[in-house]
Amino acid sequence: SSEERPCTRADRLRLCRAGSGRAGKAMLKQLVQDQLRAVLSDYIYFDDATYKTPGWGNVLLENVRVRETAFERFGLPIAVKSGRVGRLEVSLPIGNFNNKPVQLVLHELYVVAGPIRNFDRDRAISNMRKAKADAILSAQAAEIAERLGGEGGVKIP
């Protein structure tokens, strides 16, 4: 059947085997859509009707609503009352993800925001400190992982 469903790990493995054929492109398109949904859904309402793929490696989302909780992740005392993105363009470096960045370009971003009524300043500061400590730990872990070789050996600078 040609029902659309989320892309699974097995699908991704089949994609690698399928190459650039029609089935491979369809699976890649679904995989990209799933990943964009996972990354962007904290900030916008991701609706399949707004999702377009105008060219290989390009994604276009038009007239998408900004979530009321879009700023929560940053610990800001601001709540989104309403908002929309006129156009969000995503450029994917197909075949070169390791060396080139994914580019997101926002056009016509409109946000109406206001203060959070019950903002807990002490809690926000505590959350920011925790986030900073987590970022430092992640950076240290990445540095240690980089020094370790593929089979547990240590790289000597």
LINBELFEN-V56575 format. One record per run of one state. SS is the DSSP state (A for helix, B for strand, O for the rest). FROM is the first residue (numbers start at 1). TO is the last residue. Records with the same first field share a line. If there is no record, write none. Layout:
SS=FROM-TO  FROM-TO
This chain:
O=1-8  19-21  41-43  45-47  56-57  67-71  75-77  92-102  116-120  149-153  155-157
A=9-18  22-40  48-50  72-74  121-147
B=44-44  51-55  58-66  78-91  103-115  148-148  154-154
